[in-house]
Amino acid sequence: MPSPGGHSVGVSNEDFRAAMSRLAAGVVLVTAREPSLDADDPRAPVGEDVGMTATAFLSVSLDPPLVLVSLREGSRMDDLLAEQPLWGVSVLSESQRHIAGRFAMKGRISDRLLFEDIPYVRGEASGAPLIGGALATLECRTEQTVTAGDHTLVIGRVLSAALPSVDGGPLAYFKGKYRQLG
């Protein structure tokens, strides 16, 4: 029986959030480039780069290579990936906590300013920014989306994968904080 908040009886937002915070997760930066305002006019300004920190990211399939990212419904990235099928993922290293925090802030400054002093290369397949020093980078094309509660699950086919940095360990998220393994 649902409670007034839409949850099953006995499961509050706080209980659910506390339980799920005990699941350690890797931290990635999902990025995409907004399409040009007028694709038919080569002089039209291109859209800006958009980035979002995510911990709900996982491998789905090896053949074909598929990954999944969970996006808050109605977020800027959710809206962008509904119209732009190409996107990138940078698996952040333990030394990139500042990048994760920057792109996770609520009420943050414009994405253009967020990327300003972060080294990145533009993905050849996606055009998305891929963060320098990341443990791995992937370029993806959306294959399928699934609405799941207040999130959209985006399944992407991996178009390219690279290992730009072999140094350092992964950045993890556990009990509401960024952590290092070890």
N, C-alpha and C positions, 0 to 999 in steps of 0.2 A: 504494500500500500504506500503510494507516494506521500511524502510530507508536503507542507505548504511550499517548501523550497524546491520541490520537484525530485528530491532524493528518496530512496527507500527509507522506511522507518528505521531509525537506529544508525544511519550513516550521515553524519554532519559534514559540512565542508571542511571543518577543522580536523575531524578524525581522519577523513580521507587524505587530506593534504599531509598530515603528520605521518600516516602510514606510508604514503608514497615517497616521502622525503628520505625514507630509509633505503630506498633503491638508488645505488650509485649509478650515475650516468655520465657518459662522455659529453663534451661540450663542442658544438660546432657553430660556425657562422654560416648561415644561409644567405646567399646574395643573388641579386638579379639586376638587370639593367632595364629601366622603363623603356618601352618602345618610343620611337620618335612621335612627336605630336601629329605629324602628317607624313605617313610612309611614302606618299607619292611625290612629296616635295623634298629633294635632297638638301635644300637650304633650311628646312625646318629644324628647330632645335631638337637635339636628342634628349631623351628623358634622363633623369639622374639615376645614380646607383642607389640601391636599397639593400640594407642588411638587417639581419635579425639573429640574435643568439637563440639556439635551440638545444635542448637536452633530449627531446623525444625524436631521435633519429636512429634508424637501424637498417641493416642489410636485410633484404627480403628474398632475393633469389640470385643464384650464380649464373643460371642459364635460362633466360637472359639476365644480365646484371641489372638488378633493380634495388632501389633504396626507398625508404619511406621517411617523411618528415611530417610532424603534427604541427599545424598552425592554428592559432586562436582565430576562430571565425570572425570575419570583419576586420582583422588586423591589416595593416598596410601590405604585408607580404602575402597574405591570403588573397587580397584584392588584386595584387600585381600578378601573382601566379595564375589567377583565373583568366588573365588575358595574355600573359607572356609565358610560353611553355618552356623556355630555356632558363636554367638557373645553375648556380654553383654552390658547392659546400666546401668549407675549409675546416678540417679537423684540428682544433686548437691545441697547442702545446701548453705545458704547465707555465711557461714564461709569458703566455698571452692572456692572462687573467684580465688585464686592463682592457683588452679588446672585447672579451666576453661581457664585461661589466658595462662598457660604453654602449654596446648595441642592445643591451637588455634594459636600459634605463626607461622608466616611464616619464612622459612629458619631456622627452629628449629634444635636442636641437635637430636641425635638418640633417638628413643622411649625407648630403654633400659635405658638410663640415665634419661628420663622423669619420669619413674616409680620408680627410685631408692629410693627416700625417702618418698614415698607416701604409707601409709598403705592400703593394699588390701588383699582380699581373692580370691582364684581361684574358679570360679564357678564349681560346680560338673557336671552340664549338658553341659556346653560350654567350660570349661577350660579357659575362659576369666577372666581377672582381674576385680573384683568388688570392688569399692572404699570404704574403711572404712569411716564411718560417713556420708555416703550418706543417703538421706531421703528415697530412695527406690532403689532396684536393681532388674533387670530383666535379665533373660537369654533367648535367642531367637535362633530360627532356621529359616533361610531364606525360605519363602514360594514362593515369587514372586518378580521379579524386573521389573521396568518400566522405560524406558528412557523418561525423560521429559526435553527438552531443554538441558542445559549444566549440568544437574544433573541426578542421578539415584535414583529412589524411591525404597527403599528396604522395603518390607513388611515381617515381621517376626512373627512366631508363638511363643508366650511366653511359655517357658518350665518351668520356675520357677519365683517366685516373692517373695521378702522379704523386710522388713522394718527395716534395721539395726539401724537407728537413728530416734527417735521421737522428738529430740530437734531441735529448730531453724526453720526458715522459708526457703522457696525456694530461690534459686539464679535465678534472672530474667535478661533478656537482653532487653533494651529499649533505643531507640535513640542512638544506637552504643556503649552503655556502660553496664557493669554489674551493677545490682541494687538490693537492698533489698526491699521487700514489707513492707509497713507500715510507 
